[in-house]
Amino acid sequence: MVERTCDRNFQSTNERPLLMRRRNTELQARVNGNLALEFGEIQLTSYAGLELFNRYLRATGFNGSIRRAFRGVRLGSDFGVVAMVRLLIGLLVVGGRRLDHVGYVADDPVFLRFCRLRVLPTARTVSRWLTQFTMKTVERLQALNAAVIAHVISGLRLHTMTVDVDGVVVSTGLRVERAFRGYNPHHRKVPSYYPIMAHLAETTHVLRVKNRSGNVHDGKASLTFLRELWTQLTSSFGGGAQLRFRMDGAFFRQDVLRLLTARGAGYGIKVPFYHWLDLQQYIRAKPKWTRVRAGVSGFVVPAATTPWGTL
């Protein structure tokens, strides 16, 4: 068998290309033996990045924060609260979304090192540990999260803190406790939770979360959540930064506006087109709007009085 090649390096277009032939010995290669395979004690891992995260947690004293947050709380387990909390965090970091995924990382040396364990607990053990949590214990988790956020944000010296408050739909299975059909915009017949969440816009840190059933309106119990959030922010950061809140139309309520006004906080709340506000009159009186950016234009309403006596 031969291969024909064409030499295009000719001087004139009138000349014909030169065809060359190559021998089989120039095309084929001989393999005289097998490659050597060696088996060693080297352990491979797909989660080497956990070591960097581990160093960060060690530098911030994360284990001590866990112990302080759960001081005096009895959660029966042979593995300890520090190891269990780190296991759940590590599982989320590597992409685990179910407790059964613990089995996929049970033999990973870096993951074991991250959890400070020689042997990982089974998914059933982790599940039994989580069932011991009550509303009081969840408050300890919120305190732990607040301590971690305060440690990070305090060093940024922010002059203004913008807090986004909104509800988040979390779809669940059919047998999950207190999961109901409700405000899931994409799957209305699927049971879900509807937790309310607050996060800092400047850094995207989650400040506080409160779980709710799926059939609860976004504005319900928002006043209690905002009060708890305000207490957390003022105790963690003092009065050094100006606080301002951004919310959607579900929070356009008399009690929410009065709370924010009394606290001296700035706010931007989406106003629904309620008939008693008669916002259409301002639209009819403003034929030309100011361009904000591509595809967005608007105008400022100087004063839109509500029945509550607020603007």
C-alpha positions, 0 to 999 in steps of 0.5 A: 500500500502506498500514499501519494502526496502532492508537492505544491512548491512549483515556480509557475502556474503552468507547471504541473505538481509533482506526485511522490510515493512513500513506502509502507515502511515510512507509514507504519510503526512497529510496536514490539512490547507493552507499556509498563504499568505500575501500581502505587499507593498514590491516592487520587481525589477530585476535590483538591480545592477543598484544601484551600477552603479548609485553610480559609475556615481554619484562619477564620476560627470556624470550628470555634464559632461552631462550638460557641454557637452550639454550646449547651445543646445536646445533639446525640452523635458519635461524630460531634457537631463540628464534624457534622456541620463541616460534612454538610457544608463540604457536601454542598461545596462538592455538588452533593444535593442529597444525603445519599451522596455521602457515599460518593465521597466516603473514601476521598482523603481530602474530604475526610481531612476537611471533615476532620474524620477518619470514617464518614457517617452513613447517610442514615446517621446524618439523617438521624442527626438532623431530625434532632433539630428543633426551632431552638436549634435552628436559631443556633444555626442562624447565630452561627451564620450571623457570626461568620457574616459579621466577621467577613463584612466588618473588615470591608468598612461599608458605608452603605449596606443594601439588603435584598429581601425576597421569597424563594421557592424550594420544591420538595417531595410529596411526603415532606412535612409542612410542604404545601402547594402554593406560590410555585410559579412554574410547578403550581401542583408541586409541594414546596417550601417558600422561605424568606431570605435576606442577602447583602447586595454588595457582597451577595452574602446570605444574612438570614433565612426563615423557612415557611410553608409553600402556601404562605404569601411573601408578605406574611410574617415579613414584619417579624422577619424584618425586626429580627433582621434589623436586630441582627444587623445593628448588633453585628455592625452597629450604626456605622453603615446606612441601611437600605432595603430593596423588596418586591410588591409583596412587601408594599404594606403599611406595617412594613413601611412604618417599620422602615420609616421608624428605623430611619432606613432607606428603601426601594419597594416595587409598588403594585398597580393598586386601583386605590393608588391611581398610578395610571394618572401619572402615566397618562400625564407623562407621554415622554419617559427618560431613558435609564438604559437599553430597554428601560425607561421611566420617570419619577413621581414626586409624591404618591399618597397612600391611604396610610398617610405615607408617600 
